Amino acid sequence: MKSHELTIEGMSCHHCVMHVKKELSKVAGLVVEDVQIGKARVQYEETIVSSQRVAQAIDDAGYKLSANN
């Protein structure tokens, strides 16, 4: 597994952190290391989990993965 640092737009509070963590935790094959306001550190095997699926989970939480990811 490879560690990825994600920049997330639109997060401003602890409530945001919980939403992102919850949605990322639903992605099979992805391990959530840490979520803070504006960023998350996750581990996943790119052959199993696509970056589009990660972006979709963040979108499902109501936020947007930054274009520089």
C-alpha positions in Angstrom: 0.0 0.0 0.0 1.1 3.5 -0.8 0.4 6.5 1.4 -1.3 9.5 -0.2 -1.7 13.0 1.2 -5.0 14.5 -0.1 -5.9 18.2 -0.1 -9.7 18.7 0.3 -11.5 21.9 -0.4 -14.5 23.2 1.6 -13.7 21.8 5.0 -13.9 24.2 7.9 -14.7 22.3 11.1 -14.6 19.1 13.1 -18.0 18.1 11.6 -16.4 18.3 8.1 -13.6 16.0 9.3 -16.1 13.4 10.6 -18.0 13.4 7.3 -14.9 12.9 5.2 -13.6 10.2 7.5 -16.9 8.4 7.4 -17.1 8.4 3.6 -13.5 7.4 3.1 -13.9 4.5 5.5 -16.6 3.1 3.3 -14.1 2.6 0.4 -13.0 -1.1 0.3 -9.3 -1.4 0.1 -8.6 2.1 1.5 -7.1 2.7 5.0 -7.7 6.1 6.6 -4.6 7.2 8.5 -5.7 10.7 9.5 -8.2 13.4 8.5 -7.8 17.0 9.4 -9.4 20.2 8.2 -8.4 20.5 4.6 -6.5 17.3 4.3 -6.4 13.6 4.7 -3.7 10.9 4.7 -4.8 7.6 3.4 -3.3 4.3 2.2 -4.5 2.3 -0.8 -3.2 0.1 -3.5 -3.7 2.0 -6.8 -4.4 -1.3 -8.6 -7.4 -2.0 -6.4 -8.7 1.5 -5.5 -8.9 4.2 -8.2 -8.2 7.9 -7.5 -11.6 8.5 -9.0 -13.2 6.4 -6.3 -11.4 8.3 -3.6 -12.5 11.6 -5.2 -16.1 10.3 -5.3 -16.0 9.4 -1.6 -14.9 13.0 -0.8 -17.6 14.3 -3.1 -20.2 12.1 -1.3 -19.2 13.7 2.0 -19.9 17.1 0.4 -16.4 18.4 -0.3 -14.0 18.5 -3.3 -10.7 16.9 -3.8 -8.2 19.6 -4.8 -7.1 19.6 -8.4 -3.4 19.3 -7.3 -3.9 15.7 -6.0 
